[in-house]
Amino acid sequence: MDPFRTLWDASFEPLLAHVDGQIVDVNPAFTQTFGYSAGEALELSVLDLAAPAERAALAERIRLGEPAPFELIGATKTGSP
């Protein structure tokens, strides 16, 4: 088994991976925290999840291709922070 996948799946922190803002993977903690199934999450962009006050800065980071991990203030499927 892939050690990265094991760590990814075991993390208590909600994690997502994206390519140019399009979500390509989420961990189980993400689905539990945000209320989206993995399939639903893969149809979203990170901007869909970002709190309105975070969207402009996040869009700029994506545009610049900043590779570093970052934290995001987001909203759950029901809209709560």
Contacts in CASP RR format, 6 or more apart in sequence:
PFRMAT RR
TARGET T0000
AUTHOR 0000-0000-0000
METHOD contacts of the structure
MODEL  1
MDPFRTLWDASFEPLLAHVDGQIVDVNPAFTQTFGYSAGEALELSVLDLA
APAERAALAERIRLGEPAPFELIGATKTGSP
8 15 0 8 1.000
8 25 0 8 1.000
8 27 0 8 1.000
9 27 0 8 1.000
9 28 0 8 1.000
11 27 0 8 1.000
11 29 0 8 1.000
12 29 0 8 1.000
13 29 0 8 1.000
14 26 0 8 1.000
14 27 0 8 1.000
14 29 0 8 1.000
14 30 0 8 1.000
14 32 0 8 1.000
14 33 0 8 1.000
14 34 0 8 1.000
15 26 0 8 1.000
15 27 0 8 1.000
15 29 0 8 1.000
15 30 0 8 1.000
16 23 0 8 1.000
16 25 0 8 1.000
16 26 0 8 1.000
16 27 0 8 1.000
16 30 0 8 1.000
16 41 0 8 1.000
16 46 0 8 1.000
16 49 0 8 1.000
17 23 0 8 1.000
17 24 0 8 1.000
17 25 0 8 1.000
17 26 0 8 1.000
18 24 0 8 1.000
18 45 0 8 1.000
18 46 0 8 1.000
18 62 0 8 1.000
20 62 0 8 1.000
20 65 0 8 1.000
21 45 0 8 1.000
21 46 0 8 1.000
21 47 0 8 1.000
21 62 0 8 1.000
22 45 0 8 1.000
23 41 0 8 1.000
23 42 0 8 1.000
23 43 0 8 1.000
23 44 0 8 1.000
23 45 0 8 1.000
23 46 0 8 1.000
24 42 0 8 1.000
25 42 0 8 1.000
26 36 0 8 1.000
26 38 0 8 1.000
26 41 0 8 1.000
26 42 0 8 1.000
30 36 0 8 1.000
30 41 0 8 1.000
31 37 0 8 1.000
31 38 0 8 1.000
31 41 0 8 1.000
33 76 0 8 1.000
34 41 0 8 1.000
34 49 0 8 1.000
34 76 0 8 1.000
34 77 0 8 1.000
35 76 0 8 1.000
35 77 0 8 1.000
35 78 0 8 1.000
36 44 0 8 1.000
36 77 0 8 1.000
40 77 0 8 1.000
46 58 0 8 1.000
46 62 0 8 1.000
46 72 0 8 1.000
47 55 0 8 1.000
47 58 0 8 1.000
47 59 0 8 1.000
47 62 0 8 1.000
49 72 0 8 1.000
49 74 0 8 1.000
49 75 0 8 1.000
50 58 0 8 1.000
50 72 0 8 1.000
50 73 0 8 1.000
50 74 0 8 1.000
50 75 0 8 1.000
51 73 0 8 1.000
51 74 0 8 1.000
51 75 0 8 1.000
51 81 0 8 1.000
53 73 0 8 1.000
54 72 0 8 1.000
54 73 0 8 1.000
54 74 0 8 1.000
58 72 0 8 1.000
61 70 0 8 1.000
73 81 0 8 1.000
74 81 0 8 1.000
75 81 0 8 1.000
END
